[in-house]
Amino acid sequence: MPSLSVLSVFVPTFFLVSLTPGMCMTLAMVLGMTQGVKRALWMMFGELFGVGLVAFAAGAGVAALMLKQPALFELFKWAGGAYLLYLGVMMWRSRGRMAIPEEVVDTAPASRRELALQGFVTAVANPKGWAFFVALLPPFIDAGRPVVSQLLGLIAIILTLEFCCLLLYATGGKSLRHLLGKGGNVRLLNRIAGTLMIGVGVWLALG
């Protein structure tokens, strides 16, 4: 595990980074709004797995190699962005399994696999996330101590902080749903969520 002096700087740094609005946090808010916090947890599990994978690759030096393969990232970015853009358009039109139904109908909600895949793709397909971990994570690792144990300890902390922030955003989305739902503004809620989802898709593809 990292030393207490390292953790005293590492924890607040990564907490502020995680708390900053970004693609994954926006996605958590959207799904909290449309699917509820409980179902949004599946997206969070996928996102956390992706973040852990990227962080481990950064600490192991693999990320530096990945960043030299822009064609691979372009493929991930455009595929992931197009998928989220499609979901956003469907939500904006109050259609699809991600949208809140305007009437009580027997429609299957988004599957756990779909939700987890959204989170994973959003985390892994963002080259800025890879570059961020390459730049910020290694300085907190002491080369004179066992690297693997330090890296695993730091990743555990990152994932804990990330999960807390995702949960916070998803809860905010659920609160917004209750606020707008009181007036029967389901279509408006779907359009807000759809617009945010479209924004995440464009951000991922063009970022």
C-alpha positions in Angstrom: 0.0 0.0 0.0 1.1 3.6 -0.6 2.4 5.6 2.4 0.2 7.9 4.4 2.0 11.0 3.0 1.2 9.9 -0.6 -2.4 9.1 0.3 -2.9 12.6 1.9 -2.3 14.1 -1.6 -3.6 11.3 -3.8 -7.1 11.0 -2.2 -8.1 14.6 -2.5 -6.6 14.9 -6.0 -8.4 12.0 -7.4 -11.6 12.8 -5.6 -11.8 16.3 -7.2 -10.9 14.7 -10.6 -13.7 12.2 -10.2 -16.2 14.8 -9.0 -15.6 17.0 -12.1 -18.5 16.6 -14.6 -17.4 14.4 -17.5 -18.7 11.7 -19.8 -19.0 9.0 -17.2 -20.6 11.3 -14.7 -23.1 12.6 -17.2 -23.9 9.1 -18.2 -24.6 8.2 -14.6 -26.9 11.2 -14.2 -28.8 10.2 -17.4 -29.3 6.6 -16.3 -30.2 7.7 -12.8 -32.9 9.9 -14.5 -34.2 7.3 -16.9 -33.4 3.9 -15.3 -33.2 4.7 -11.6 -30.2 4.4 -9.4 -30.5 0.7 -8.8 -30.3 -0.2 -12.5 -27.7 2.5 -13.1 -25.4 0.5 -10.9 -24.8 -2.0 -13.8 -23.5 0.9 -15.9 -21.3 1.9 -12.9 -19.9 -1.7 -12.6 -18.9 -1.6 -16.3 -17.4 1.8 -16.0 -15.4 0.9 -13.0 -14.1 -2.2 -14.7 -13.0 0.0 -17.6 -11.4 2.6 -15.3 -9.5 -0.1 -13.4 -8.3 -1.6 -16.6 -7.0 1.7 -17.9 -5.4 2.7 -14.6 -3.6 -0.7 -14.4 -2.4 -0.3 -17.9 -1.1 3.2 -17.2 0.7 2.0 -14.1 2.2 -1.0 -16.0 3.3 1.2 -18.9 1.0 -0.4 -21.4 -1.0 2.8 -21.8 2.0 4.6 -23.3 2.0 2.0 -26.1 -1.8 2.2 -26.6 -1.6 6.0 -27.0 0.8 5.3 -30.0 -2.0 3.5 -31.8 -4.4 6.4 -32.7 -6.2 4.2 -35.2 -7.3 1.9 -32.5 -8.6 4.7 -30.4 -10.4 6.3 -33.4 -12.2 3.0 -33.9 -13.3 2.8 -30.3 -14.2 6.5 -30.2 -16.4 6.5 -33.3 -18.1 3.2 -32.6 -18.8 4.1 -28.9 -19.9 7.7 -29.8 -22.3 6.5 -32.6 -23.9 4.0 -30.2 -24.5 6.6 -27.5 -25.7 9.1 -30.1 -28.2 6.6 -31.3 -29.4 5.9 -27.8 -29.7 9.7 -27.2 -31.9 10.2 -30.3 -34.2 7.4 -29.3 -34.5 8.8 -25.7 -35.2 12.3 -27.1 -38.0 10.8 -29.1 -39.2 8.9 -26.0 -38.5 5.6 -27.7 -36.3 2.6 -26.9 -35.6 0.8 -23.7 -33.5 3.6 -22.3 -36.3 6.1 -22.3 -39.0 6.6 -19.7 -42.3 5.3 -21.1 -44.9 8.0 -21.4 -47.6 5.5 -20.8 -47.8 2.3 -18.8 -46.7 -0.3 -21.4 -45.2 -3.7 -21.1 -41.7 -2.7 -22.4 -38.6 -4.5 -21.3 -36.1 -2.1 -19.7 -32.5 -1.9 -20.8 -30.6 -5.2 -19.9 -27.9 -5.3 -17.4 -25.5 -6.3 -20.1 -26.4 -3.2 -22.2 -26.0 -0.9 -19.2 -22.6 -2.4 -18.2 -21.4 -2.2 -21.8 -22.3 1.5 -22.0 -20.2 2.2 -18.9 -17.2 0.0 -20.1 -17.1 1.5 -23.6 -17.3 5.1 -22.3 -14.4 4.5 -19.9 -12.1 2.6 -22.2 -12.7 4.4 -25.5 -11.7 7.8 -24.1 -8.0 8.5 -25.0 -8.0 11.5 -22.6 -8.6 9.1 -19.8 -5.6 7.0 -20.8 -3.4 10.1 -21.1 -4.7 11.4 -17.7 -3.7 8.2 -15.9 -0.3 8.0 -17.7 0.5 11.6 -16.5 -1.0 11.5 -13.0 -0.7 8.0 -11.7 3.1 7.1 -12.0 4.3 10.1 -9.8 2.4 8.5 -6.8 4.3 5.2 -7.2 7.6 4.7 -5.3 10.0 2.7 -7.4 11.9 1.7 -4.3 8.9 -0.3 -3.0 6.9 -3.2 -4.5 5.1 -1.6 -7.5 2.3 -4.1 -7.9 1.0 -3.8 -4.3 1.2 0.1 -4.5 -0.6 0.1 -7.9 -3.4 -2.2 -6.7 -3.9 -0.1 -3.6 -4.1 3.1 -5.6 -6.5 1.6 -8.1 -8.7 0.4 -5.2 -8.9 4.0 -3.9 -9.6 5.4 -7.4 -12.5 3.0 -7.9 -13.9 3.7 -4.5 -13.8 7.5 -5.2 -15.2 7.0 -8.7 -18.1 4.9 -7.5 -19.0 7.5 -4.8 -19.1 10.2 -7.4 -21.1 8.1 -9.9 -23.6 7.3 -7.2 -23.9 11.0 -6.4 -24.6 11.9 -10.0 -27.1 9.1 -10.5 -28.9 10.1 -7.3 -29.1 13.7 -8.7 -30.6 12.3 -11.9 -33.2 10.4 -9.9 -34.1 13.6 -8.0 -34.5 15.5 -11.2 -36.8 12.7 -12.5 -39.0 13.1 -9.4 -39.0 16.9 -9.7 -40.1 16.9 -13.3 -42.3 13.8 -13.0 -44.6 15.5 -10.6 -45.9 17.7 -13.4 -46.2 14.8 -15.8 -43.3 16.1 -17.9 -42.0 12.7 -19.0 -41.4 13.8 -22.6 -39.4 16.8 -21.3 -37.4 14.5 -19.0 -36.7 12.1 -21.9 -35.5 15.1 -24.1 -33.2 16.4 -21.3 -31.7 12.9 -20.9 -31.5 12.3 -24.6 -29.8 15.6 -25.2 -27.2 14.8 -22.5 -26.7 11.3 -24.0 -26.2 12.9 -27.4 -23.7 15.2 -25.9 -21.7 12.3 -24.3 -21.7 10.5 -27.7 -20.4 13.6 -29.6 -17.9 14.3 -26.8 -16.6 10.7 -27.0 -16.4 10.7 -30.8 -14.8 14.1 -31.3 -13.0 14.6 -28.0 
